[in-house]
């Protein structure tokens, strides 16, 4: 989805922000269970398959930058028309692919069930869903852009000022250091949850996990996303010149994808605590 491949990816690629946050996605948007306990997804069984693969990516890859790069690869528009087996082979090579395949075969069902439970506890009204210090960013009509994401994390961060990322510094200090903040990405408008597909369960897949190029008869990979992000801090940076984020609604192309939960924690470069 666009939120993952544009503003989120640009934000995480800033090494200074990586040093002060802890991030953990939770893929499960639009996923529930039928009477027999089988997965049911809004966009059908292919979406359920994608959520299981994404749950494994979160489980197996813990370094923030590496994880987001891989998720962005899985959600890339270049994957249009491809099956999930092809996408996984494209985004994970060698040992990384082996870890993903083993995870899918042994524990992807359990991981997705746990993620669905977390999503249901949040009572998410739109996707992507990002929570910062318990407060959602954006709303059902307004999306989240790169500047809004950076500003929100800057205001929530209460660590030492010398560890502030450059975009969090007062304007006068940024000017003195001739530091330019990353270009603002297009704001991505949320997608309202669609009506559940009660006729299709997540356990019946035409695209079983494996390697290989997509077959013409296979359905293309899809996911539906719900985002939660959370920043722990709460002490606003002492900078009256830091501008507040402006949200602009832009229609998101196509279908929304997987649910992510991000937890940003006040950290230092030398020591990170568990979220």
N, C-alpha and C positions, 0 to 999 in steps of 0.2 A: 504494500500500500504506500501511497505517496508520503504519508507522515513519517514512515520508517525510512524510506529511501532518500528523503529530502531534509526537513528540519532536524529530525532526530539524528540521522547519520552525520550531518554537518556539525551538530552540537557535540557529539561524542568524539569526533575527530579532533576536537580541540583538546590537546593533551593536558592543558591546565585544568579544564573542567573534569577530565577523567580522574585527576588527582584528588578531587574533593567530593566525589560522589561514589555511591555504591548502587549498582543498577541490576535489577532482576525482573525480566519479563515474565508474564503469565499468559500463555496462549490458550484461549478458551471461548472467545466471543461467539455467540450464536450457537453454542453447543449445549445439549441437554441429553436426557435419557428417555427411552420409550418404556412401556410397561414391563418389558423383559430385561431392562437394564442395559440395552444397547445404546451406543452413541447416536444421537440425532442432531444434524447440523443444518443451519439455515439454508446453505447453498448445496446441501446434499452430501453424499458419502465422500466426494473428493475433498471437500472442505475438512471433514473429520480426519481424513488421512493427513492433510497438511498440518492440522493442529497437533497430531501425534508426532510428526517429524519435528515441528517447532518446539514441542515440549522436550524432546530429546536434545535439541541444540542448546536449550537453556540448561539442561541437566549436565551436559558434558563439557561445555565451554564457559569458563568462569571469568576470564579476563574481559573486561568491559569492551574494549576496542575490538577485540577479535570476535566476540559474540555478536555485537551490532553489525559488523561488516558481514558476517555470515548470514544473519537474519535478513539484512538488506539484499544480499545476493539471492536468497530464497524468495523474496518479495519483488524482485526486479521485474519491470515491464518487459524485459527481454525474454522472460520465461513464458510469455503468452503462447498458448497452444501446446506447451510442453507438459509431460506427465511428471508427477512428483519423483518417481524413480530417476528420471533424467536430470531433474533439478538438483537432487541430492548428490548425484554423481558429478555434477558441474560445480557445486559450491563446496564440496568436501572431497579432498583427495588423500590417498594413502592411509595413514593411521587415523586421520580425522574421519574418513569415510567408514573405516572399520568400527570406530567408536559409535558412530551414528547408527550403522546397521545392527550392531549388537544391542544397542539401547532399544531400537525399534522392536526387535524380535523378542526382547525379554521384559521390558518394563514400560513401553510407551502407553499402554492402556492405563496402568496405575498412575502414571504421571499426568495424563490428561484428566483422569477422574479427580485428582487433587486440584488441578487448575480450575476445573469446572466448579468445584466447591468454593474456591477462593472468589471466583467471579460472581457466583450466586450470592455470596455474603456481601458483596459490594453493591448489589442492586443497580448495576450500571444502566443508565438511560440512553446512552449514545456511544458511538465508537468513532475514532479512537478516544480512550478515556485516560486522562492524565491527572493524577492527584499529587499535590504539593503540600506537605504538612497537613494532610487530611482535607485539603480544599481542592476541588476540581479546577483545572485550568480550562478556559473556554467554556462553551455550553453547547446545546443542541444546534445552535444556529451559527456560532462563531468558532472557527478553527484555531489552531496553535501554530504560530510561525517560529522561526529560529530566534528572532529578537525577543519575543515573549518568553520563550523557554529560557534563554540566557538571563533575562532580567529577573525572572521568578527565582531561579537558582541563586543568583547574586544576592537577592534580598533575603533569601532563606539562610544563606551561609553565614555562620557566626564565628568562623575560625580567625586566626591571625591575619591582619591586613596584608602582611607581606606574602601571604599565600593566595591572595585573591587572584583569580584569572584576570588577564588584561581587560576584558570587556566589563569587569566588575569595578575597575578603578574609577575614581572621580575623573570627570572629563579633562580637568586641567592636567592630571597626571598622565592620562592617555596621550594628550597633545604633546607633553614634554618628552614622553618616550617614543613619540611618533608611532604609536601602536594603532593599527587599524583593525577594528572588529570584523569578523567574517561577514561576507555579504549576506543580507537577509534573504531567506528562501520564501517561496510562495506559501502563504498560509493555506492549510488544508482543511476544508470544511468537513465536519463529522458526518457519519452516515447513521441514519436511524435504523434500529434493528428491524429486519424483515420478518415476515410471517414464517414461522417454523415449518420445515418440510417434514411433516409427520409420516409421510409415506416411505421415507428412505432412512435406513439405519446406517450407523457408521461402521458396522462390522462386515458389510458386504461391499467389497472393493473390486472394481474392474482393473485397478492399477496396484497390484500387490507390491510390497517393497522389494526392490531389486535394482539391478544395474541395466543400463541400455538406453538406446534412443527410443523416443516415443513412437507408438504405433498410430497410424492414421485413425484407427477406430477408438482410441483411448480418449476419454474426456480430458480437457486441459485442467491444469492444477488451479485450484481456487482456495482462498481462505477468507474468513470474515473477521475483522479486527475490533477488539475492544481494548483500550489502553488505560492503564492506571499508572501514574507516576507519583512518587511521594518524596518530598525533600524534608529531612529532619534538620532543624536549625531554628529559625524563627526570629532571629535578631537581625533587623534590617541594617544593611550597610549604611555607614554615616556618610551619605553622599547625596546632597540635595539636587545635584546636577544630573544624577542618573535618571534618564527618562523612563517613564512607564511604558509598558508594551501596548501597541495598538493592534487590535485584532480585525482582520478583514476576511470576510467569508468568500471562499472560492469553491466552486463545485468540484468535488473529487471525481475523477474519471473512473468509471467501472465500479467494481465491487470493493467494499472495504475488507481488510484482512484480519490477521490474528490479534488476539488480545495480549497486550504487554503490560506488566506492572513494573514501574521503575521506582526504586527507593534511593533517594539521594541523601547521604548522611554527611554530617560535618566531620571531615577527616583532615589529616595532614599528609604531606608527601612522605614523611618518614614512618608513619604508623597508621594503619587502617583498622578500625574496630569492626566487629561483625554487626550487620544491621539488626 
